[in-house]
Amino acid sequence: MTHQRTVYISADSILQLLTHYSEGDLPLDATLKNAGVSQFMNRWIGFWVDSDQWRDAEGTKDGGLMPLHIRYEGKKVLVWGDIGSPDPVWRSGIEGPRRA
């Protein structure tokens, strides 16, 4: 028998974790403006984040920035969406806390 439990975590806490694990892809001054659940990608969430320190601040033709995709698996972080670098990059993540 499977048991289910609802787990609540603030979007700001997730943003802080992502800032830590992405090793510079999310700027330290990142401020969460909004969050939502993707209607196209099952179990994916999106954050709208403001910062004056984005690496690729030149943006797209319409003045916006390309989406930044981050995925965490174990001790690795997958990042793609950098302007000029369409290929995803796996990086060694910083080891997080462990449960006993």
Phi, psi and omega in degrees: 000130180268137177252142179239148178218140175278132180243126178251136175214143182285145178298326177298322178295319178295318179299319178296320176296315179297321178299319180293311186282338184277357174050052173105347178290328171255122183295154181295334180269014182302132179237126180286126179256327182196161177215150179201167179259134181293135174272351183254326184245113184301129177066026175252143176240155179235144176241138171259115191236133175261146174194148173267003187241024178298138180297315185252061187288354180292333171074198183260181180302324182272006177095350178276172177260150176296146176298146177250121182256129180231134177225135181248129175223109179061244181254016181240150178237127176261126180232131170213158182120001177292137177296134180085355180221083185287346183273139176292152181232127174269133177234151174290126179277167176278134183295127181270181180293150178247150175266139181286000000 
